[in-house]
């Protein structure tokens, strides 16, 4: 009992040193003081009081209850923090996974050997380092601002991942409660601002390298099963300033910038313990809870378009959608911080993409085209012949889809032509073999966006003058795609 009395006296002395106390209440594990405050000094005095209590392992909480200013003081439970060796291990692992991802990006971009030294070196230089610089600067912003507000924070915990990203970003752990709305906003928004200050020049450099490198997209790069990454508004704005040629590969540094912008948008979602959740709680107080749940509803809705948003929404719910209040939830933000906090919404709009990543669906399509001009689609071919002669002409079959496909070719000859002993065949080469197709179908295999010339020969018997019609039929059986080339033969 004497120990509790001494503890109460010690806490009362500290509170009374900064705020006049007119009522004290004691309950298990909690001391409550009703105090008088001055709006001009309340923030500084509360922070001074918090620092004094911190050394004694107490936590003060300032609230407004029924128009009265109340300070609740509770004992801080002992916490054993792990050493920095975990931070180091995760950092080394993330460096390894981002280098691996960068190696794959560079090999795909430059066409070098996947595990060769060139791919490793340039993948590290042009992808891993820029990406880690963005993420590291983001977390440094949180850490720096936490120290500015005398809030203990851990070093960053980097999170390794598989390609194509190589990392899920990084987090820092706050080892002290956030003291005020001002500190909550400053710490929350510092990460996105710091990270964006690096992501923007990284993206610009990546676009410049894309422009001067101008690596054309290989014919198989858009095959089904691959991934397409869609740019946010800020990325598109930078493309306007640094135009790049059409149909070229993005430089790995440009992709690192894209990842940086995506991570910025992800963190700025105003929900839960995300950076955007910190900013919303600082700006809106308790009303931020409504914004948090509204954001989750939007994420679940967007999850129908991109399933990743649904996973993120579930994770936010599991970690807690409602944001805890700062210790001093009474002092309001000044106008400068309200404006600063509002920029979070602007950054979110500029960096957010409704569908950031999509798998490229299979596209089975082909066309008949003129030979030697492959730009003109061919649906009808007209020839003039004389009886008793052999005639031939060429056309192209073009796989306009994004997957390799077997295209069946055959001839459809009218009954009158059969009775007159017409003969006609298609000659083409497929997989190193010359094939002949007539009324019996033969298959031509074409890689995506490739083409093959086909020769058609026709023997015209002695028939009356007039126009006779036959058709070249093409089919892709796996996708029920059919096309025909009508051949009109005018016999003089």
VOPAGU-2260 file (C-alpha; in pm, 1 decimal, decimal comma):
REM VOPAGU-2260
SITE   aa  ch    i         X         Y         Z
SITE  UNK   A    0       0,0       0,0       0,0
SITE  UNK   A    1     286,4     234,7      80,5
SITE  UNK   A    2     433,1     154,4    -261,5
SITE  UNK   A    3     106,5     248,3    -433,9
SITE  UNK   A    4      81,9     567,3    -229,9
SITE  UNK   A    5     436,0     662,2    -322,8
SITE  UNK   A    6     363,6     587,2    -687,3
SITE  UNK   A    7      48,4     802,1    -683,4
SITE  UNK   A    8     237,4    1084,8    -513,4
SITE  UNK   A    9     511,3    1065,8    -776,4
SITE  UNK   A   10     264,6    1071,1   -1066,2
SITE  UNK   A   11      54,9    1349,3    -906,0
SITE  UNK   A   12     364,8    1559,8    -856,6
SITE  UNK   A   13     458,8    1534,3   -1224,6
SITE  UNK   A   14     104,9    1607,4   -1346,6
SITE  UNK   A   15      62,2    1894,3   -1100,6
SITE  UNK   A   16     389,8    2043,6   -1211,8
SITE  UNK   A   17     240,1    2110,3   -1555,7
SITE  UNK   A   18    -137,5    2127,1   -1503,3
SITE  UNK   A   19    -352,0    2240,4   -1206,8
SITE  UNK   A   20    -535,3    1932,2   -1070,3
SITE  UNK   A   21    -882,5    1976,5    -925,1
SITE  UNK   A   22    -982,8    1611,6    -891,4
SITE  UNK   A   23    -803,6    1277,2    -868,3
SITE  UNK   A   24    -947,9     929,5    -912,8
SITE  UNK   A   25    -771,2     600,7    -856,6
SITE  UNK   A   26    -870,7     267,4   -1011,9
SITE  UNK   A   27    -677,9     -55,4   -1067,7
SITE  UNK   A   28    -378,3      13,4   -1293,9
SITE  UNK   A   29    -503,1     364,4   -1375,6
SITE  UNK   A   30    -472,9     711,1   -1224,7
SITE  UNK   A   31    -713,3     977,2   -1351,0
SITE  UNK   A   32    -657,3    1350,2   -1306,2
SITE  UNK   A   33    -905,9    1622,0   -1393,9
SITE  UNK   A   34    -697,3    1925,1   -1487,9
SITE  UNK   A   35    -724,5    2282,4   -1607,7
SITE  UNK   A   36    -542,4    2362,9   -1929,6
SITE  UNK   A   37    -437,1    2659,6   -2140,5
SITE  UNK   A   38    -480,6    2607,4   -2515,6
SITE  UNK   A   39    -166,4    2806,9   -2591,2
SITE  UNK   A   40      60,5    2588,6   -2375,9
SITE  UNK   A   41    -119,5    2254,0   -2346,8
SITE  UNK   A   42      78,2    2079,2   -2620,8
SITE  UNK   A   43     424,3    2175,5   -2494,5
SITE  UNK   A   44     339,6    2105,6   -2131,7
SITE  UNK   A   45     189,6    1767,1   -2210,9
SITE  UNK   A   46     497,9    1667,7   -2411,4
SITE  UNK   A   47     726,9    1775,0   -2128,2
SITE  UNK   A   48     515,3    1573,7   -1884,8
SITE  UNK   A   49     526,9    1272,7   -2117,5
SITE  UNK   A   50     905,8    1283,6   -2129,9
SITE  UNK   A   51     931,2    1296,7   -1750,4
SITE  UNK   A   52     693,5    1002,6   -1709,2
SITE  UNK   A   53     869,0     801,7   -1977,7
SITE  UNK   A   54    1173,4     747,4   -1755,2
SITE  UNK   A   55     943,8     624,1   -1477,6
SITE  UNK   A   56     763,5     381,8   -1714,5
SITE  UNK   A   57     431,4     567,5   -1710,6
SITE  UNK   A   58     212,8     664,0   -2007,3
SITE  UNK   A   59     -13,9     972,2   -1988,8
SITE  UNK   A   60    -321,9    1006,3   -2209,4
SITE  UNK   A   61    -494,6    1344,6   -2249,4
SITE  UNK   A   62    -863,2    1337,5   -2348,0
SITE  UNK   A   63   -1169,0    1558,3   -2335,5
SITE  UNK   A   64   -1463,6    1400,7   -2151,4
SITE  UNK   A   65   -1793,6    1586,0   -2115,8
SITE  UNK   A   66   -1616,7    1917,5   -2163,5
SITE  UNK   A   67   -1348,2    1843,8   -1902,1
SITE  UNK   A   68    -977,9    1787,7   -1967,7
SITE  UNK   A   69    -871,3    1453,2   -1823,4
SITE  UNK   A   70    -528,9    1293,0   -1797,2
SITE  UNK   A   71    -521,1     914,1   -1754,2
SITE  UNK   A   72    -190,6     767,7   -1639,3
SITE  UNK   A   73    -113,7     398,8   -1662,4
SITE  UNK   A   74     190,6     187,8   -1595,0
SITE  UNK   A   75     382,0      93,3   -1905,2
SITE  UNK   A   76     437,1    -283,1   -1925,9
SITE  UNK   A   77     798,6    -393,7   -1969,6
SITE  UNK   A   78     889,5    -481,5   -2328,0
SITE  UNK   A   79    1194,7    -674,9   -2437,5
SITE  UNK   A   80    1302,9    -559,9   -2782,6
SITE  UNK   A   81    1507,3    -790,9   -2998,9
SITE  UNK   A   82    1847,1    -685,5   -3120,3
SITE  UNK   A   83    1923,7    -537,9   -3458,6
SITE  UNK   A   84    2046,6    -872,5   -3590,4
SITE  UNK   A   85    1695,1    -944,4   -3723,0
SITE  UNK   A   86    1698,2    -614,4   -3913,0
SITE  UNK   A   87    2035,7    -707,4   -4060,9
SITE  UNK   A   88    1930,1   -1058,8   -4161,6
SITE  UNK   A   89    1612,2    -930,5   -4330,1
SITE  UNK   A   90    1807,9    -653,5   -4503,3
SITE  UNK   A   91    2060,9    -902,2   -4644,6
SITE  UNK   A   92    1781,9   -1135,9   -4753,2
SITE  UNK   A   93    1597,3    -849,1   -4925,3
SITE  UNK   A   94    1916,0    -734,7   -5098,9
SITE  UNK   A   95    1952,4   -1090,1   -5228,4
SITE  UNK   A   96    1593,0   -1118,5   -5354,1
SITE  UNK   A   97    1594,9    -775,9   -5519,5
SITE  UNK   A   98    1926,2    -855,2   -5691,5
SITE  UNK   A   99    1774,1   -1181,4   -5813,9
SITE  UNK   A  100    1468,8    -994,7   -5943,7
SITE  UNK   A  101    1692,8    -731,6   -6103,7
SITE  UNK   A  102    1898,2   -1004,1   -6270,7
SITE  UNK   A  103    1584,3   -1144,9   -6430,9
SITE  UNK   A  104    1469,3    -798,4   -6541,6
SITE  UNK   A  105    1804,9    -713,9   -6698,8
SITE  UNK   A  106    1836,2   -1049,4   -6876,6
SITE  UNK   A  107    1487,9   -1002,1   -7023,1
SITE  UNK   A  108    1563,2    -642,8   -7117,6
SITE  UNK   A  109    1912,2    -679,8   -7266,8
SITE  UNK   A  110    1887,2   -1042,0   -7381,5
SITE  UNK   A  111    2188,0   -1146,7   -7174,3
SITE  UNK   A  112    2248,4   -1478,9   -7002,1
SITE  UNK   A  113    2020,7   -1502,6   -6696,0
SITE  UNK   A  114    2286,4   -1596,4   -6442,2
SITE  UNK   A  115    2576,5   -1428,2   -6613,9
SITE  UNK   A  116    2781,5   -1160,2   -6441,9
SITE  UNK   A  117    2648,9    -890,5   -6674,5
SITE  UNK   A  118    2288,8    -963,4   -6576,2
SITE  UNK   A  119    2376,4    -973,3   -6207,3
SITE  UNK   A  120    2583,8    -653,8   -6215,4
SITE  UNK   A  121    2344,5    -446,1   -6425,7
SITE  UNK   A  122    2038,1    -591,2   -6253,0
SITE  UNK   A  123    2185,0    -478,1   -5921,0
SITE  UNK   A  124    2280,6    -134,4   -6050,9
SITE  UNK   A  125    1966,4     -55,2   -6246,0
SITE  UNK   A  126    1694,7    -227,0   -6041,8
SITE  UNK   A  127    1794,2    -345,0   -5693,7
SITE  UNK   A  128    1976,7     -29,1   -5585,2
SITE  UNK   A  129    1713,0     220,9   -5708,7
SITE  UNK   A  130    1429,6      18,0   -5555,9
SITE  UNK   A  131    1602,9     -24,1   -5219,9
SITE  UNK   A  132    1689,3     346,4   -5225,1
SITE  UNK   A  133    1320,0     434,8   -5263,5
SITE  UNK   A  134    1205,3     197,6   -4989,5
SITE  UNK   A  135    1492,6     281,6   -4756,5
SITE  UNK   A  136    1431,8     655,7   -4794,5
SITE  UNK   A  137    1060,7     601,3   -4727,0
SITE  UNK   A  138    1133,3     428,3   -4397,0
SITE  UNK   A  139    1405,6     678,8   -4309,9
SITE  UNK   A  140    1141,0     951,8   -4337,7
SITE  UNK   A  141     932,2     777,3   -4071,1
SITE  UNK   A  142    1236,8     714,0   -3852,2
SITE  UNK   A  143    1370,5    1068,1   -3881,3
SITE  UNK   A  144    1038,1    1230,9   -3798,3
SITE  UNK   A  145     979,9     991,0   -3508,4
SITE  UNK   A  146    1312,0    1096,5   -3358,2
SITE  UNK   A  147    1221,6    1462,7   -3413,6
SITE  UNK   A  148     916,6    1405,9   -3192,3
SITE  UNK   A  149    1112,6    1204,1   -2932,8
SITE  UNK   A  150     932,6     883,2   -3024,2
SITE  UNK   A  151    1147,3     571,3   -3007,0
SITE  UNK   A  152    1138,5     368,9   -3329,2
SITE  UNK   A  153    1311,2      58,0   -3455,9
SITE  UNK   A  154    1536,5      36,2   -3758,2
SITE  UNK   A  155    1355,6     -73,7   -4076,9
SITE  UNK   A  156    1251,2    -436,5   -4117,4
SITE  UNK   A  157    1285,6    -510,5   -4488,6
SITE  UNK   A  158    1058,0    -781,2   -4629,0
SITE  UNK   A  159    1201,3   -1007,0   -4903,4
SITE  UNK   A  160     980,6   -1137,9   -5183,7
SITE  UNK   A  161     989,3   -1329,3   -5508,7
SITE  UNK   A  162    1030,0   -1172,0   -5853,1
SITE  UNK   A  163     916,2    -960,3   -6025,4
SITE  UNK   A  164     927,8    -722,0   -5724,1
SITE  UNK   A  165    1193,5    -884,1   -5507,5
SITE  UNK   A  166    1056,5    -717,0   -5192,9
SITE  UNK   A  167     729,3    -632,3   -5022,8
SITE  UNK   A  168     880,4    -312,3   -4885,9
SITE  UNK   A  169     983,0    -237,7   -4529,9
SITE  UNK   A  170     830,3    -135,7   -4197,5
SITE  UNK   A  171     951,5      25,4   -3878,0
SITE  UNK   A  172     811,8     -41,1   -3534,4
SITE  UNK   A  173     710,7     245,1   -3305,2
SITE  UNK   A  174     840,1     164,5   -2958,1
SITE  UNK   A  175     662,2     457,2   -2797,1
SITE  UNK   A  176     298,6     562,2   -2828,7
SITE  UNK   A  177     243,8     852,1   -3067,8
SITE  UNK   A  178     225,1    1163,6   -2844,8
SITE  UNK   A  179      -3,6    1396,2   -3047,5
SITE  UNK   A  180    -194,1    1449,0   -3368,1
SITE  UNK   A  181      87,5    1668,9   -3491,4
SITE  UNK   A  182     340,8    1389,8   -3439,6
SITE  UNK   A  183     101,8    1134,7   -3588,7
SITE  UNK   A  184      64,3    1336,4   -3908,0
SITE  UNK   A  185     433,2    1424,3   -3935,5
SITE  UNK   A  186     547,8    1064,6   -3886,6
SITE  UNK   A  187     276,1     920,8   -4110,7
SITE  UNK   A  188     325,4    1147,4   -4411,1
SITE  UNK   A  189     705,2    1173,0   -4391,5
SITE  UNK   A  190     755,5     824,7   -4539,9
SITE  UNK   A  191     551,7     878,5   -4857,9
SITE  UNK   A  192     699,7    1226,0   -4912,1
SITE  UNK   A  193    1058,6    1110,2   -4863,0
SITE  UNK   A  194    1002,9     800,6   -5077,0
SITE  UNK   A  195     834,9     997,4   -5354,5
SITE  UNK   A  196    1126,8    1242,2   -5360,8
SITE  UNK   A  197    1342,9     947,3   -5470,5
SITE  UNK   A  198    1081,7     756,4   -5674,6
SITE  UNK   A  199    1017,0    1050,2   -5909,7
SITE  UNK   A  200    1379,9    1098,5   -6023,0
SITE  UNK   A  201    1429,9     719,8   -6039,2
SITE  UNK   A  202    1127,6     693,7   -6269,9
SITE  UNK   A  203    1249,3     986,4   -6480,1
SITE  UNK   A  204    1596,0     828,9   -6514,4
SITE  UNK   A  205    1433,4     497,8   -6604,8
SITE  UNK   A  206    1224,9     660,7   -6877,7
SITE  UNK   A  207    1531,7     839,7   -7013,7
SITE  UNK   A  208    1725,9     510,8   -7023,4
SITE  UNK   A  209    1427,0     348,5   -7193,2
SITE  UNK   A  210    1427,8     619,8   -7459,3
SITE  UNK   A  211    1799,1     612,0   -7536,8
SITE  UNK   A  212    1818,3     231,0   -7517,7
SITE  UNK   A  213    1505,5     169,2   -7730,3
SITE  UNK   A  214    1504,5    -208,7   -7703,5
SITE  UNK   A  215    1227,2    -334,4   -7937,2
SITE  UNK   A  216     972,7    -570,4   -7786,7
SITE  UNK   A  217    1051,0    -930,2   -7896,8
SITE  UNK   A  218     772,7   -1117,9   -8072,4
SITE  UNK   A  219     718,8   -1350,8   -7775,6
SITE  UNK   A  220     721,9   -1089,8   -7495,9
SITE  UNK   A  221     344,2   -1050,1   -7489,4
SITE  UNK   A  222     261,2   -1419,2   -7474,3
SITE  UNK   A  223     -31,1   -1532,8   -7262,1
SITE  UNK   A  224      52,9   -1593,4   -6898,2
SITE  UNK   A  225     288,4   -1294,7   -6881,4
SITE  UNK   A  226     223,4    -991,0   -6664,5
SITE  UNK   A  227     129,3    -641,7   -6777,3
SITE  UNK   A  228     194,6    -347,7   -6543,0
SITE  UNK   A  229     -22,9     -39,6   -6582,5
SITE  UNK   A  230     112,0     311,2   -6510,2
SITE  UNK   A  231     -38,7     555,1   -6256,9
SITE  UNK   A  232    -110,3     916,5   -6347,2
SITE  UNK   A  233     224,6    1041,2   -6217,7
SITE  UNK   A  234     409,6     786,3   -6431,3
SITE  UNK   A  235     211,3     894,2   -6738,3
SITE  UNK   A  236     285,4    1259,6   -6663,6
SITE  UNK   A  237     658,5    1185,2   -6652,5
SITE  UNK   A  238     622,5     999,6   -6984,3
SITE  UNK   A  239     483,8    1320,8   -7133,7
SITE  UNK   A  240     797,6    1505,9   -7020,3
SITE  UNK   A  241    1031,1    1225,4   -7128,2
SITE  UNK   A  242     866,3    1064,5   -7433,6
SITE  UNK   A  243     970,4     711,9   -7521,8
SITE  UNK   A  244     932,2     529,7   -7855,9
SITE  UNK   A  245     639,0     295,1   -7913,0
SITE  UNK   A  246     673,8     -82,3   -7875,5
SITE  UNK   A  247     996,8     -81,5   -7676,0
SITE  UNK   A  248    1086,0    -258,2   -7352,9
SITE  UNK   A  249    1081,0     -59,0   -7028,4
SITE  UNK   A  250    1421,1     -21,8   -6868,2
SITE  UNK   A  251    1453,3    -201,3   -6530,1
SITE  UNK   A  252    1506,9     136,0   -6361,2
SITE  UNK   A  253    1171,1     255,5   -6494,7
SITE  UNK   A  254    1011,8     -51,9   -6341,6
SITE  UNK   A  255    1185,9      19,2   -6009,7
SITE  UNK   A  256    1027,5     366,0   -6022,7
SITE  UNK   A  257     688,4     209,8   -6095,6
SITE  UNK   A  258     723,8     -10,9   -5788,8
SITE  UNK   A  259     814,4     294,3   -5580,9
SITE  UNK   A  260     500,3     476,8   -5694,1
SITE  UNK   A  261     286,1     169,5   -5630,4
SITE  UNK   A  262     426,4     129,6   -5277,1
SITE  UNK   A  263     355,6     498,1   -5212,3
SITE  UNK   A  264      -8,2     455,3   -5316,9
SITE  UNK   A  265     -43,9     138,8   -5111,6
SITE  UNK   A  266      83,6     309,7   -4798,3
SITE  UNK   A  267    -140,2     614,5   -4847,6
SITE  UNK   A  268    -467,5     419,4   -4838,0
SITE  UNK   A  269    -649,4     590,7   -4545,3
SITE  UNK   A  270    -715,5     275,4   -4344,7
SITE  UNK   A  271    -586,8     104,3   -4033,0
SITE  UNK   A  272    -219,0     137,0   -3948,6
SITE  UNK   A  273    -108,7     237,1   -4297,2
SITE  UNK   A  274      54,5     575,7   -4345,6
SITE  UNK   A  275    -271,9     704,3   -4491,7
SITE  UNK   A  276    -448,5     576,8   -4179,8
SITE  UNK   A  277    -210,5     780,6   -3961,8
SITE  UNK   A  278    -276,4    1092,2   -4167,1
SITE  UNK   A  279    -653,9    1041,5   -4164,6
SITE  UNK   A  280    -658,4     990,4   -3786,6
SITE  UNK   A  281    -452,2    1306,4   -3735,1
SITE  UNK   A  282    -679,1    1513,3   -3961,6
SITE  UNK   A  283   -1020,6    1373,6   -3871,9
SITE  UNK   A  284    -985,4    1241,4   -3519,8
SITE  UNK   A  285   -1240,4     973,7   -3431,0
SITE  UNK   A  286   -1419,9    1027,7   -3761,6
SITE  UNK   A  287   -1124,6     864,3   -3936,1
SITE  UNK   A  288   -1278,6     528,9   -3843,4
SITE  UNK   A  289   -1557,3     589,9   -4096,0
SITE  UNK   A  290   -1301,3     673,7   -4364,1
SITE  UNK   A  291   -1109,0     356,4   -4280,3
SITE  UNK   A  292   -1411,5     130,0   -4321,0
SITE  UNK   A  293   -1519,1     314,6   -4635,4
SITE  UNK   A  294   -1171,5     257,0   -4780,9
SITE  UNK   A  295   -1198,2    -113,0   -4699,3
SITE  UNK   A  296   -1534,0    -132,4   -4876,7
SITE  UNK   A  297   -1377,7      30,3   -5183,0
SITE  UNK   A  298   -1086,0    -214,6   -5170,8
SITE  UNK   A  299   -1324,4    -510,6   -5152,9
SITE  UNK   A  300   -1512,5    -369,0   -5451,6
SITE  UNK   A  301   -1187,8    -314,7   -5645,0
SITE  UNK   A  302   -1094,4    -670,4   -5550,8
SITE  UNK   A  303   -1342,2    -783,3   -5816,7
SITE  UNK   A  304   -1117,7    -613,5   -6072,6
SITE  UNK   A  305    -781,2    -694,1   -5912,0
SITE  UNK   A  306    -779,1    -965,4   -5645,7
SITE  UNK   A  307    -473,0    -817,9   -5474,0
SITE  UNK   A  308    -685,5    -533,8   -5330,2
SITE  UNK   A  309    -908,4    -787,4   -5156,1
SITE  UNK   A  310    -605,4    -951,9   -4994,5
SITE  UNK   A  311    -481,2    -611,9   -4876,5
SITE  UNK   A  312    -824,7    -528,2   -4733,5
SITE  UNK   A  313    -832,3    -857,0   -4541,1
SITE  UNK   A  314    -483,7    -791,5   -4400,0
SITE  UNK   A  315    -589,5    -444,0   -4284,7
SITE  UNK   A  316    -895,0    -592,6   -4114,2
SITE  UNK   A  317    -684,3    -856,0   -3939,2
SITE  UNK   A  318    -437,1    -594,0   -3815,8
SITE  UNK   A  319    -715,2    -356,5   -3709,0
SITE  UNK   A  320    -915,7    -116,8   -3921,8
SITE  UNK   A  321    -962,6     138,4   -3641,5
SITE  UNK   A  322    -662,9     357,0   -3560,6
SITE  UNK   A  323    -576,4     407,4   -3191,6
SITE  UNK   A  324    -572,9     771,2   -3075,4
SITE  UNK   A  325    -250,2     955,3   -2992,8
SITE  UNK   A  326    -171,8    1025,5   -2627,8
SITE  UNK   A  327    -277,6    1387,8   -2670,2
SITE  UNK   A  328    -600,9    1369,3   -2867,5
SITE  UNK   A  329    -713,5    1715,1   -2760,3
SITE  UNK   A  330    -475,7    1952,2   -2937,4
SITE  UNK   A  331    -586,0    2025,2   -3293,6
SITE  UNK   A  332    -362,6    2058,7   -3596,2
SITE  UNK   A  333    -242,5    2395,4   -3719,3
SITE  UNK   A  334    -333,4    2510,6   -4070,4
SITE  UNK   A  335      10,0    2425,6   -4209,7
SITE  UNK   A  336     -29,8    2061,2   -4113,0
SITE  UNK   A  337    -386,3    2047,2   -4237,4
SITE  UNK   A  338    -259,8    2155,3   -4579,0
SITE  UNK   A  339      30,0    1909,4   -4556,1
SITE  UNK   A  340    -205,2    1627,8   -4462,9
SITE  UNK   A  341    -431,2    1711,4   -4755,9
SITE  UNK   A  342    -143,8    1647,0   -4996,3
SITE  UNK   A  343    -168,5    1279,7   -4899,3
SITE  UNK   A  344    -492,5    1255,8   -5098,1
SITE  UNK   A  345    -322,7    1417,9   -5399,7
SITE  UNK   A  346     -28,5    1177,0   -5381,9
SITE  UNK   A  347    -269,2     883,7   -5351,9
SITE  UNK   A  348    -459,7     987,2   -5665,8
SITE  UNK   A  349    -138,6    1041,6   -5863,0
SITE  UNK   A  350      15,1     705,6   -5765,0
SITE  UNK   A  351    -289,1     477,4   -5745,5
SITE  UNK   A  352    -381,1     230,0   -6019,7
SITE  UNK   A  353    -713,7      46,2   -6008,3
SITE  UNK   A  354    -561,7    -259,5   -6178,0
SITE  UNK   A  355    -183,7    -234,4   -6129,7
SITE  UNK   A  356     -98,4    -579,4   -6263,7
SITE  UNK   A  357    -288,5    -810,6   -6495,7
SITE  UNK   A  358    -211,6   -1144,9   -6651,5
SITE  UNK   A  359    -208,5   -1131,4   -7028,2
SITE  UNK   A  360    -497,2   -1352,5   -7153,5
SITE  UNK   A  361    -454,4   -1592,4   -7442,2
SITE  UNK   A  362    -545,6   -1437,5   -7777,7
SITE  UNK   A  363    -602,4   -1689,4   -8056,6
SITE  UNK   A  364    -639,3   -1499,9   -8381,0
SITE  UNK   A  365    -495,8   -1508,5   -8731,7
SITE  UNK   A  366    -542,4   -1339,9   -9067,1
SITE  UNK   A  367    -486,5   -1404,1   -9434,7
SITE  UNK   A  368    -271,7   -1124,0   -9576,8
SITE  UNK   A  369    -140,9   -1017,6   -9912,6
SITE  UNK   A  370     197,7   -1126,7  -10037,2
SITE  UNK   A  371     437,2    -952,8  -10049,3
SITE  UNK   A  372     254,4    -672,8   -9862,5
SITE  UNK   A  373     179,3    -814,3   -9512,7
SITE  UNK   A  374       3,4    -497,2   -9396,4
SITE  UNK   A  375    -310,0    -562,7   -9604,0
SITE  UNK   A  376    -560,5    -816,8   -9476,3
SITE  UNK   A  377    -689,8   -1048,2   -9745,0
SITE  UNK   A  378   -1043,7   -1185,1   -9751,5
SITE  UNK   A  379   -1090,0   -1227,6  -10128,2
SITE  UNK   A  380    -851,2   -1304,5  -10413,1
SITE  UNK   A  381    -933,2   -1255,8  -10782,8
SITE  UNK   A  382    -739,8   -1424,1  -11064,0
SITE  UNK   A  383    -792,8   -1453,1  -11440,8
SITE  UNK   A  384    -682,9   -1772,5  -11620,4
SITE  UNK   A  385    -716,7   -1953,0  -11955,1
SITE  UNK   A  386    -836,1   -2315,4  -11981,2
SITE  UNK   A  387    -582,5   -2598,3  -11984,3
SITE  UNK   A  388    -318,8   -2408,4  -11778,5
SITE  UNK   A  389    -146,9   -2425,9  -11439,0
SITE  UNK   A  390    -162,6   -2113,1  -11221,0
SITE  UNK   A  391     -20,2   -2024,5  -10883,3
SITE  UNK   A  392     -23,9   -1736,6  -10638,5
SITE  UNK   A  393      99,9   -1670,3  -10285,6
SITE  UNK   A  394     -56,7   -1530,3   -9972,8
SITE  UNK   A  395      43,4   -1502,4   -9606,3
SITE  UNK   A  396    -102,8   -1659,3   -9294,9
SITE  UNK   A  397     -28,3   -1429,1   -8998,9
SITE  UNK   A  398     -69,5   -1530,8   -8634,4
SITE  UNK   A  399    -198,6   -1204,5   -8486,3
SITE  UNK   A  400    -250,6   -1357,3   -8140,4
SITE  UNK   A  401     -11,3   -1378,6   -7847,5
SITE  UNK   A  402      26,6   -1757,6   -7829,7
SITE  UNK   A  403     166,7   -2016,1   -8063,8
SITE  UNK   A  404    -110,3   -2192,3   -8250,7
SITE  UNK   A  405    -171,0   -2475,6   -8498,2
SITE  UNK   A  406    -375,5   -2340,0   -8787,4
SITE  UNK   A  407    -547,7   -2598,9   -9001,5
SITE  UNK   A  408    -561,6   -2519,2   -9374,8
SITE  UNK   A  409    -781,9   -2690,9   -9634,1
SITE  UNK   A  410    -960,0   -2621,3   -9961,5
SITE  UNK   A  411   -1333,5   -2609,8  -10014,6
SITE  UNK   A  412   -1396,7   -2681,4  -10384,8
SITE  UNK   A  413   -1740,8   -2647,0  -10539,6
SITE  UNK   A  414   -1918,6   -2951,9  -10687,0
SITE  UNK   A  415   -1909,8   -2815,5  -11043,5
SITE  UNK   A  416   -1532,7   -2778,1  -11021,1
SITE  UNK   A  417   -1491,4   -3135,8  -10898,5
SITE  UNK   A  418   -1691,5   -3269,3  -11195,8
SITE  UNK   A  419   -1467,4   -3078,7  -11432,4
SITE  UNK   A  420   -1147,7   -3233,4  -11282,0
SITE  UNK   A  421    -998,8   -2916,5  -11140,2
SITE  UNK   A  422    -691,3   -2975,8  -10922,7
SITE  UNK   A  423    -569,3   -2740,7  -10654,0
SITE  UNK   A  424    -327,4   -2767,1  -10365,2
SITE  UNK   A  425    -172,8   -2552,5  -10090,2
SITE  UNK   A  426     201,4   -2579,4  -10030,2
SITE  UNK   A  427     361,0   -2445,2   -9709,6
SITE  UNK   A  428     644,0   -2517,5   -9470,5
SITE  UNK   A  429     577,7   -2588,4   -9102,1
SITE  UNK   A  430     837,5   -2689,2   -8844,3
SITE  UNK   A  431    1091,3   -2771,3   -9113,4
SITE  UNK   A  432     854,0   -2987,0   -9317,4
SITE  UNK   A  433     684,7   -2906,8   -9648,7
SITE  UNK   A  434     314,0   -2988,5   -9626,4
SITE  UNK   A  435      51,0   -3018,7   -9897,1
SITE  UNK   A  436    -314,1   -2944,7   -9820,7
SITE  UNK   A  437    -612,3   -2996,1  -10045,0
SITE  UNK   A  438    -950,4   -3119,0   -9941,3
SITE  UNK   A  439    -767,8   -3286,9   -9654,5
SITE  UNK   A  440    -660,8   -3052,0   -9375,8
SITE  UNK   A  441    -294,8   -2997,5   -9291,3
SITE  UNK   A  442    -165,5   -2797,5   -8994,4
SITE  UNK   A  443      62,3   -2495,7   -8995,7
SITE  UNK   A  444     225,6   -2407,6   -8661,5
SITE  UNK   A  445     302,8   -2038,1   -8605,7
SITE  UNK   A  446     453,4   -1866,8   -8304,8
SITE  UNK   A  447     279,5   -1556,3   -8176,5
SITE  UNK   A  448     295,5   -1258,2   -8417,3
SITE  UNK   A  449     475,0   -1464,7   -8682,5
SITE  UNK   A  450     374,4   -1536,9   -9042,1
SITE  UNK   A  451     425,6   -1794,4   -9315,0
SITE  UNK   A  452     378,9   -1770,5   -9691,9
SITE  UNK   A  453     152,5   -2027,0   -9859,9
SITE  UNK   A  454     156,0   -2112,2  -10229,8
SITE  UNK   A  455    -168,8   -2214,9  -10399,0
SITE  UNK   A  456    -152,6   -2396,7  -10734,5
SITE  UNK   A  457    -456,8   -2445,4  -10958,9
SITE  UNK   A  458    -487,7   -2653,7  -11276,0
SITE  UNK   A  459    -774,4   -2521,1  -11488,5
SITE  UNK   A  460    -927,7   -2780,7  -11723,9
SITE  UNK   A  461   -1114,4   -2700,6  -12044,4
SITE  UNK   A  462   -1428,6   -2549,1  -11900,4
SITE  UNK   A  463   -1672,6   -2292,6  -12032,4
SITE  UNK   A  464   -1580,7   -1926,4  -11971,5
SITE  UNK   A  465   -1717,0   -1777,3  -11649,8
SITE  UNK   A  466   -1633,9   -1720,1  -11286,4
SITE  UNK   A  467   -1571,9   -2011,6  -11051,8
SITE  UNK   A  468   -1527,2   -1982,7  -10674,6
SITE  UNK   A  469   -1332,0   -2187,5  -10419,9
SITE  UNK   A  470   -1236,1   -2115,0  -10061,2
SITE  UNK   A  471    -930,1   -2155,6   -9844,5
SITE  UNK   A  472   -1048,4   -2246,4   -9493,3
SITE  UNK   A  473    -837,3   -2177,8   -9184,6
SITE  UNK   A  474    -923,2   -2296,9   -8833,6
SITE  UNK   A  475    -774,6   -2296,6   -8487,1
SITE  UNK   A  476    -957,9   -2588,5   -8332,9
SITE  UNK   A  477    -859,8   -2522,3   -7969,6
SITE  UNK   A  478   -1044,0   -2189,3   -7970,6
SITE  UNK   A  479   -1301,1   -2250,8   -8246,4
SITE  UNK   A  480   -1158,7   -1971,0   -8460,9
SITE  UNK   A  481   -1245,9   -1992,1   -8831,4
SITE  UNK   A  482   -1155,1   -1771,9   -9127,6
SITE  UNK   A  483   -1188,2   -1809,5   -9501,5
SITE  UNK   A  484   -1016,6   -1670,4   -9807,3
SITE  UNK   A  485   -1249,5   -1660,2  -10110,5
SITE  UNK   A  486   -1072,9   -1725,9  -10444,2
SITE  UNK   A  487   -1264,3   -1601,9  -10750,0
SITE  UNK   A  488   -1133,5   -1759,9  -11072,9
SITE  UNK   A  489   -1236,6   -1596,3  -11398,3
SITE  UNK   A  490   -1191,7   -1830,0  -11696,5
SITE  UNK   A  491   -1160,7   -1648,1  -12030,3
